[in-house]
Amino acid sequence: MRTKNKGNAVVGQSGGPTGVINQSLVGVVEEVFEQECIGNLYGAHHGTSGILKEDFIDLKKLSKRELEIIARTPSSALGSTRDKPDQDYCNRLFEVFKKNDVRYFFYIGGNDSASTAHIVNTLAQDSGYDLKVFHVPKTIDNDLRVTDHCPGYGTAAKFVSQAVLGDDLDNRALPGVKIDVVMGRHAGFLTAASMLARRPDNPDDGPHLIYIPERPVTMEQFQNDVIKVHDRLGRCVVVVSEGICDENHIPWAKRIQADAEVDAHGNVQLSGTGALADALVTTLKDAMPGGRVRADTFGYLQRSFPGVISNTDAYEARYCGRMAVYYASNENNSAGSVAMQRFGKGDRYRIETFVTTLASVAVHTKEVPDEFINKEGNNILESYRDYVSPLAGPLPEVGYLKKTREGCGLA
Amino acid sequence: MRTKNKGNAVVGQSGGPTGVINQSLVGVVEEVFEQECIGNLYGAHHGTSGILKEDFIDLKKLSKRELEIIARTPSSALGSTRDKPDQDYCNRLFEVFKKNDVRYFFYIGGNDSASTAHIVNTLAQDSGYDLKVFHVPKTIDNDLRVTDHCPGYGTAAKFVSQAVLGDDLDNRALPGVKIDVVMGRHAGFLTAASMLARRPDNPDDGPHLIYIPERPVTMEQFQNDVIKVHDRLGRCVVVVSEGICDENHIPWAKRIQADAEVDAHGNVQLSGTGALADALVTTLKDAMPGGRVRADTFGYLQRSFPGVISNTDAYEARYCGRMAVYYASNENNSAGSVAMQRFGKGDRYRIETFVTTLASVAVHTKEVPDEFINKEGNNILESYRDYVSPLAGPLPEVGYLKKTREGCGLA
């Protein structure tokens, strides 16, 4: 049995921000106060890059009120990084850890961040440096393996479904084809969440078509699908993942931008550009001459919008942060990632956490299960509502006027 | 003195939707119940185009609960139109009005809609048809003349400033240059509202640069401005109106899209495309080789997002709808547009309404006054906060961690 580490802790945030990543940070701070084995808690500015520079913030100095403001602020309050540490980088991290007697490392991030945590943990073990490494999951993409879902997803799902709900109302008012491009490189979970904008009892509600990276689609199929809906309803709202692929599994965005940027993790830049959306508009205008076709790319709004936060997501993100510290404080755990298991449906929904290995979460991602995708590969089935609804929470109630036998009613 | 019209009323919604245009609609419905001179209230599906088809909804049949749901739903619950009626079109409108004994026409919209109302009113007078025509102002652009501000603006201003607040936090976490393109063809009011995202006591808060159509800017000035901020802070958040013009007063968007669509009112399509944003990114990447430059176009989200509504705006939109009916019911008024006057500052802010002529609101638009624009033409002055803050309402409180002498504090 391992002895209980005594020493200081470092916490960092990594990768793309979310609406609740600071809830996890505050969860870590709160639980550190509960665990005697941890001394100082250093917040690393901009993740691992801040550790190298010993750019630390003493997080135990924050008041309860300051912690609550930080918790409900979107984006990463410590700053983030996209650095990908190698052996040399890690050796320099250990130098800083040793110098500051750091024995706990908490890293809040996605699968790239879990990879970083895994590398740091492996090299620490190899070099005999006693370090506990825990990963706290966050991603708006919901693409981490093992865990039922990721903190950050519910809030982004709420934003996307509210945005599409409003956009569908806008499209009813001024009909035509509307395309909304949603974040999601390999996994379509966030795009799939837009199905919440459809009210179960209103068959004509949009989104009418949903395309996710899990199902390749040809330009021709895309055109035909949209025309079919437009012929039937006189309008069509389409939600598309930025990572949507063609029949050869090549992202459409990559074909469009031959000179696209690539980051340290080898990811092509998909967000922060309207190129995919505009190319889809051109494709449809070719197929529907004279038609009104518009597109929006939701971009960074969907990951850092203040004031549109899922309560469940905020609670779970905080809880995962706390549990990372709790697990690390147990002498039996040396490293791992916090994962969630789901129990119950609807009002009875609740989660419990457990520890999974860093390796099980690192590198690879999870995709939307087949059971939620329709046969044609151009929509998300109603069964997905049970999965996503408790995470995003309720949407605003809306109504649209329609003529009825009595003169007027709501749709 | 005119006799008091007795007859039915038609209400329609026109132009781009807003978050509170249905508040005005419900205001009209509520006040019609108070005024004995008005019989039936027909809601025209898709504005004037619905009148031609006698596509009417009997709005007096709605329950109190249904009215409240409609009121808080963004976008135009009756549907909208961009039709621009000419003499022949108006003659057909009168046929329908005569057939249905319509003596009141309420039209909720912007300056194009005021033009329509003005044409309808003039032709009604010329042809001796007794009709009262009242325009209820709405626009997210805030570009109507005479009135202090427009219903719809406060809510869009709230959305834009919250979005930029979140985006500035995102940009702190992963620094670089971020451009946000905001709606606004000729008037920069909505773009100017993004200044609310800057907290008065935090000089480094974004947006760091704000460009509006009122001040032409060359590509070179734009590049130099951004580089200067980026050199100082290591990051830069820029907000740009979609109608931003070059030194020859030609919209940049027009230069970029030579084949851009034009609507019935002669407006070039600026929204529903990311072309301007992407061109600005290319411009900056040329000037800052290797720099991280991203852009988002807020698009239709800023006019129809459910759940992000300014309470003041919602109240005023409803009140303007009620007052249109109230004014029309007074035998001394034959036609006009409802306008607002502002009294008091901060907590003492309140408005009163008055009637202005349709001609005074039609066709021409209002621009951001010089007093709110900085000398360089690349930012909005702090004095604008007094004007816009009561309309948008308070923003969510946010905090960002920084190192202090004591170890840690909030920015």
Interface residues (C-beta under 8 A of the other chain):
Chain A: Q13 G16 P17 G43 H45 H46 D55 F56 I57 D58 L59 K60 K61 L62 E66 I69 I70 R72 T73 P74 S75 S76 A77 L78 G79 S80 T81 R82 Q162 A163 L165 G166 D167 L169 D170 R172 A173 L174 K178 S271 G272 T273 G274 A275 A277 D278 V281 V293 R294 A295 D296 T297 F298 G299 Y300 L301 R303 S304 F305 P306 G307 V308 L395 P396 E397 V398 G399 Y400 L401 K402 K403 T404 E406 G407 C408 G409 L410
Chain B: Q13 G16 P17 G43 H45 H46 D55 F56 I57 D58 L59 K60 K61 L62 E66 I69 I70 R72 T73 P74 S75 S76 A77 L78 G79 S80 T81 R82 Q162 A163 L165 G166 D167 L169 D170 R172 A173 L174 K178 S271 G272 T273 G274 A275 A277 D278 V281 V293 R294 A295 D296 T297 F298 G299 Y300 L301 R303 S304 F305 P306 G307 V308 L395 P396 E397 V398 G399 Y400 L401 K402 K403 T404 E406 G407 C408 G409 L410
